[in-house]
Every structure is written in structure tokens, then in C-alpha cells.
Amino acid sequence: MKDETSHSGASCKTATQEQPVRAVQLCGGKVQSIMRDEKKPAIDLSVRTKSFALRVIRLYSALPKSTVAQTLGKQVLRSGTSVGANYREANRSRSRNEFVAKIGDSLKELDETAYWFDLLVESGVLSLPKVRELCGECDELTAILTTISKRSKASPLHHS
């Protein structure tokens, strides 16, 4: 890790910069610049979003049985498992507009998931270390899907 700066709020939002360095803000508000690992193999996003959903399911299953924990947990369970479902639908789209809309739905679900992660931590239900990796994955998926959305909107139409 290269730089660590305090930032107000506990957002799971990601800000990306030019490669090979990217800034990642994890839950808890710490902004970290890390070197991009170019040797890391690419993982199919269908597999990655499904893995994310399974990790969210395991998180929910391990939550305390208090009303607050279960209420917030059900929200993160719903939004966190919807990311991959919407991504799959995007891949089955019949038009570019439908594809971009479904990628947008995935992005909305990721943003909502980040919000519920923040509330789980800030309410004291979970400690930051318990959700840090999931927040990081949420941030990375957001960055990837944002790039896909922007490039899909910008690419010229291909007529057959």
C-alpha cells in the first residue's frame, strides 16, 4: 500500500485513477492507493458476481439474531444477491439499451449494498474488519461495471 489518507464518512465508494495506481476507499473512510496487479488473472464477471452473492449470503447467515442485525442483513442479502442476477440478465439482453440498463441495475444494487455494509458497521452490528473484503469487492465490481457501462454507451453501433 502506497498512501493512506483519512476521509470523512464510511462510504464503500471507489474512485479510480489512471493505471497502474488506483485509489480505493473502503468502508470506514480510509482512502488507499494500491498498485494494480497486472499478473492477476481475469475472472469471468458472472462467476465473480455469483461469488460475491455467496459471500453476502454467508455474511447474512453469520449475523446476530437481533432485530437490527436481521433487518439490515435482509436488505444487504437482497441487494447483494441481485448484482449477479442483473448482470446475467444484461448478458442476455436483446439490445444495447437493454444491456446498458441492466448494467445500470447492477450498479444500483452495488451502491445499495455498499450502503447496507456501511450501516452494519456504523450501527455496531459488525466490525469493519468483518466486511472490509466484501466492501473492497463491492468497490471493484462497481469500478468494472461502470467502465463497461461507459464503454457500451460510447461505442459506435454496428449494423448488420
C-alpha positions as CSV (number, residue, x, y, z in Angstrom):
1,M,0.0,0.0,0.0
2,K,1.3,3.3,-1.0
3,D,-0.7,6.0,0.7
4,E,-3.4,6.0,3.3
5,T,-5.4,9.2,3.9
6,S,-8.3,9.7,6.3
7,H,-11.6,10.7,4.6
8,S,-14.9,11.6,6.3
9,G,-17.8,9.2,6.1
10,A,-17.8,5.4,5.8
11,S,-18.7,5.0,2.2
12,C,-17.7,2.0,0.2
13,K,-17.4,4.1,-2.9
14,T,-14.4,3.7,-5.2
15,A,-12.6,6.4,-7.1
16,T,-10.3,5.1,-9.9
17,Q,-7.3,6.9,-11.3
18,E,-5.0,6.2,-14.2
19,Q,-3.4,2.8,-14.2
20,P,-1.3,1.3,-12.7
21,V,-2.3,3.0,-9.5
22,R,-5.9,3.2,-8.3
23,A,-7.4,4.8,-5.2
24,V,-9.8,2.6,-3.3
25,Q,-11.9,3.9,-0.4
26,L,-13.0,1.0,1.8
27,C,-15.8,1.1,4.4
28,G,-14.6,3.2,7.3
29,G,-13.5,6.1,5.1
30,K,-9.8,5.2,4.5
31,V,-8.5,6.0,1.1
32,Q,-5.7,3.8,-0.1
33,S,-3.7,3.9,-3.3
34,I,-2.5,0.5,-4.3
35,M,-0.6,-0.8,-7.3
36,R,-2.7,-2.7,-9.8
37,D,-1.6,-6.3,-10.1
38,E,-1.4,-6.8,-13.9
39,K,-0.5,-10.5,-13.4
40,K,-3.7,-11.3,-11.6
41,P,-5.9,-13.5,-13.9
42,A,-9.2,-12.0,-15.1
43,I,-12.2,-13.8,-13.6
44,D,-15.4,-14.1,-15.6
45,L,-17.8,-11.5,-14.1
46,S,-20.7,-14.0,-14.0
47,V,-18.5,-16.1,-11.7
48,R,-17.3,-13.1,-9.7
49,T,-20.7,-11.7,-9.1
50,K,-22.1,-15.1,-8.1
51,S,-19.1,-15.5,-5.7
52,F,-19.9,-12.0,-4.3
53,A,-23.6,-13.1,-3.7
54,L,-22.5,-16.3,-2.0
55,R,-20.2,-14.3,0.3
56,V,-23.1,-11.9,1.1
57,I,-25.2,-15.0,1.9
58,R,-22.6,-16.3,4.3
59,L,-22.3,-12.9,5.9
60,Y,-26.1,-12.8,6.5
61,S,-26.1,-16.3,7.9
62,A,-23.5,-15.3,10.5
63,L,-25.2,-12.1,11.7
64,P,-26.5,-11.9,15.2
65,K,-30.2,-12.6,15.6
66,S,-31.1,-9.1,16.9
67,T,-33.9,-7.2,15.1
68,V,-31.4,-4.5,13.8
69,A,-28.9,-7.1,12.5
70,Q,-31.6,-9.1,10.8
71,T,-33.4,-6.1,9.3
72,L,-30.1,-4.7,7.8
73,G,-29.0,-8.2,6.9
74,K,-32.1,-8.9,4.8
75,Q,-31.5,-5.7,2.9
76,V,-27.9,-6.5,2.2
77,L,-28.9,-10.0,1.3
78,R,-31.4,-8.8,-1.2
79,S,-29.2,-6.2,-2.9
80,G,-26.0,-8.2,-2.8
81,T,-27.6,-11.2,-4.5
82,S,-29.3,-9.0,-7.1
83,V,-26.0,-7.8,-8.6
84,G,-25.2,-11.1,-10.3
85,A,-28.8,-11.7,-11.4
86,N,-28.9,-8.3,-13.1
87,Y,-25.5,-9.0,-14.7
88,R,-26.7,-12.3,-16.1
89,E,-29.8,-10.5,-17.5
90,A,-27.5,-7.9,-19.1
91,N,-25.7,-10.7,-20.9
92,R,-29.0,-12.0,-22.3
93,S,-30.1,-8.6,-23.5
94,R,-31.6,-8.0,-26.9
95,S,-30.3,-4.5,-27.5
96,R,-27.5,-2.2,-26.4
97,N,-30.0,-0.1,-24.5
98,E,-31.3,-3.1,-22.6
99,F,-27.7,-4.2,-21.8
100,V,-26.8,-0.7,-20.5
101,A,-30.0,-0.6,-18.4
102,K,-29.3,-3.9,-16.8
103,I,-25.7,-3.0,-16.1
104,G,-27.1,0.2,-14.5
105,D,-29.4,-2.0,-12.4
106,S,-26.3,-4.0,-11.2
107,L,-24.6,-0.7,-10.3
108,K,-27.6,0.5,-8.3
109,E,-27.6,-2.8,-6.4
110,L,-23.9,-2.5,-5.7
111,D,-24.4,1.1,-4.4
112,E,-27.3,-0.1,-2.2
113,T,-25.2,-3.0,-0.9
114,A,-22.4,-0.6,0.0
115,Y,-24.9,1.5,1.9
116,W,-26.1,-1.5,3.9
117,F,-22.5,-2.5,4.6
118,D,-21.9,1.0,6.0
119,L,-25.0,0.8,8.2
120,L,-24.0,-2.7,9.5
121,V,-20.6,-1.2,10.5
122,E,-21.8,2.2,11.8
123,S,-24.6,0.7,13.8
124,G,-22.1,-1.6,15.6
125,V,-23.6,-4.8,14.3
126,L,-20.4,-5.8,12.6
127,S,-16.8,-4.5,12.9
128,L,-15.1,-3.1,9.8
129,P,-12.6,-6.0,9.5
130,K,-15.5,-8.4,9.1
131,V,-16.8,-6.6,6.0
132,R,-13.6,-4.9,4.6
133,E,-13.0,-7.6,1.9
134,L,-16.6,-7.5,0.8
135,C,-16.5,-3.7,0.6
136,G,-13.4,-4.0,-1.5
137,E,-15.1,-6.4,-3.8
138,C,-18.1,-4.2,-4.0
139,D,-15.9,-1.3,-4.9
140,E,-14.0,-3.3,-7.6
141,L,-17.2,-4.6,-9.1
142,T,-18.6,-1.0,-9.2
143,A,-15.5,0.2,-11.0
144,I,-15.6,-2.6,-13.5
145,L,-19.3,-2.3,-14.3
146,T,-19.0,1.5,-14.5
147,T,-16.3,1.1,-17.1
148,I,-18.5,-1.5,-19.0
149,S,-21.4,0.9,-18.9
150,K,-19.5,3.9,-20.1
151,R,-17.8,2.0,-22.9
152,S,-21.1,0.4,-24.0
153,K,-22.7,3.8,-24.2
154,A,-19.7,5.3,-26.1
155,S,-19.1,2.5,-28.7
156,P,-20.4,3.0,-32.2
157,L,-23.4,1.0,-33.3
158,H,-22.7,-2.0,-35.5
159,H,-25.3,-2.5,-38.2
160,S,-25.6,-5.9,-39.8
